[in-house]
Amino acid sequence: MSDTGYGDFEFERRFWVRDLPLDVLDSSPTLIVQSYFLADEGFAIRLRAQTSAGAVVLDPGLAPLDVLDRYADQVDFCAITLKGPMNSGTRYEVEREVDVLVGIEMIRRGGARIVKTRHAAWLGDDGWVIDTFGGANAPLVIAEVERGGPVTDLAIPSFCETEVTEDPRFSNDALAGRPYGLWADEFESELAARGPRFLRGLGHNHRVD
């Protein structure tokens, strides 16, 4: 249960990144392999295995299971999470830590999987995470900001080209079933035709360098 007064809800906004400045990436990323045992219309059951922050360099050509096998001895956290659909940057989420060995073996045995490297950065008044995806989702990069309450009046870094918070294709559970590599060209064409978009009704949002 959250101590923010909002219970088991997370508040986040997510952005598609084309050109990420290298100085934004921290030197101690976290490697994450996730398996989705259910993903349907925003409802999801996810099992995550991750390393502690360390200098893991993800080979984007490796499939999630290959990455898990290569770094299994460095995994020190596993959790199972239940999620509900996204609604204007708000999503139900409840998580429970599980035994690392059990978690790894369950990911090996089933579900639809993704792999990504997560970098943390403090930008303006907010802590951000930048996920660089591997496997069939490469070269997707998503920047995400999360708060203890609704993400309003946000200073959006200039490298965040367009917001994808409410684009269901970009949820991790959707990417596990239909990887970005299958429809990247389609999305780029959409973006070129309609231009960047950002959520309205969440206070005063502005772009910053």
N, C-alpha and C positions, 0 to 999 in steps of 0.2 A: 504494500500500500504506500502510495506517495505521501510525503509530508507537506505537499504544496497546497492541499485543500481540494485537489482535483481528483483524488483517488487514482485508480489504475489507468491513467490516460497519459499519452505522450503528446508533446506539442513540437512540431518540427516543420521546416520548410526546406525544399530540395531544389537544386538547380543543376542544369546541364552545363558542362564545361567543355569548351573546345580547346583553348590554349591556357594551360595552367602554369603560372610563373613558378619556376623551380624553387625560388626562395620561400615559397609558401609551404613546401613539403618539409616536414620535420625529419630528423635523422634517425628516429626510432619508431618506425611504423609498426602497426599490429597486423598480423596475418589472420584472416578470417575465412573459414570454410563453413558454409551453411547448407542444410538440407531441409527441404520443405516436404513434410509428409501429408499436408493438405494445403491447397491454395485454390480458393474458389470465391470469386467476386469480392475480394478484399479480406476474406476470412482466411487465416493461415495458422498452421502449427509448424513452428520452426525449431530446429536443433542447430545450435551454433558451437563450433570449436574454434578457439583462438589462442594465439601465443601472447605472451606479455610483450610490451613494446620492445623491439629489437631491430637490428639492421637486416631484416628479411627483404631480399629483392625478389619480387615475384616475376617469374618467367611467364609472360602473357600467353605463351603457346601451350602451357600445361593445363590439362583438365583438372577439375577440382579434386578428384580422387588421387591423381598423381601428386598434387601438391600436399594433400593430407598425408599420404604415405611418406613423402620426403621429409615433412616437418613434424610428424606425429610425436617425436620425442621432445619437441619444444612446446607442444600444446599444454597449457596449464589452467584452462578454464573452459567449461562446457555448460550450456544452459538450454533449457527448453522454454519456448515462448509461445503464447497464444496472442493473436492479433485480430482486431476487427477492422472494418473498412475505414479509409481515410475520409475525413470531412473537414474541409477548409483548414488543413494543417493539424487536425486533431485526430488521434487514433487510439483506440483501446489497446492496451498491452499489459500483459502480466507475465513475469519471468520467474523461473526457478532454476537454481544451479543444480547440476547433476554430476555424478562421478565422471571424471575425465575419460577413463578407459571405456566405460559403458557408452558415453557419448560418442567417442570416436568410432566404436564398433557399430553403433546404430547408424551413423552417417555412412559408413562403408556398406551397410546392408540395404539401404533404401532411401527413397525420397528423390526429389529433383534438386540438384546441387548448384551452388555458385561459389566462386572464390574471388576474394578481393583483398587489397592491401589498404589499410585505413591510416591516414595521417591526421594528426590533430594540429590545429592552428588557432591562435587567438587573434581575431580580426576586429578592430574597433572595440565595442563593448561586449562582443559575443564570442563564445567558443564555437569553432566550426570543426567538422570532420570532412575530409576529402577522401572518397573511396575511388580507387583505381581498380577496375575489374579485369580479371583474367579469363582464360578459357574462351568459350563461345561469346562472352560478353565484352571482350576486349575490342576496341580501345576505350570503352565507355568510362567517363569520369563524372562523378556526381559529388557536388558540394552540399553539405547539409548543416543546418543550424537547429539546435534544440534548446528549449527553455523549460522552466517549471510551470509556465502558463502560456497562453496564446502568443505566438510570435508576431508582434505588431511593431510598427515604427522601426522597421529593419533597415540597417545600412547594408546594402547589397554590394559585394565586391564586383568590380568591373569584369572580372573573369567569369562571372556567372552570367552566361549569355541569355538564358531563358529559364523560367521557372517550370518545374515538372512535378510540383507537389501533388497536384490533382490529376496528373496523367497516369492512369493505372498501368500503362505499359512499363513504367520505370520503377514500380515497386519491386523490391527484391524477390518477392514471391512470384511475380509475373515474369521477371527476368530468368528465374530458374526454369520456367516452363517454355518460354519463348525468348531466347537470348537476343540481345541487342544486335549481334552480328547479322541476324536474319533480316532486320528491318532498318538498319542504320541509314541506308541510302534513302529510304522512304521518309524517315524523319527529317533528314537534312533537306530534302525537297520541300517538305511541309514548312520547315523553319524559314527557308529562303522565300517561300511564297507569302507567308503571313507575318513574318518578323517575330521578334521576341515578345513574350507575354509574361506578365507578373500578376499575382493575385491582387485583387482589389478588396476594399472593405476591411483591411487589417491595419488601419492607421496610415501614417505618412511613411512610405518606403522611398528610399533614395539610393542612387548608385554612387559608389565611392571608388577611387583609384587605389 
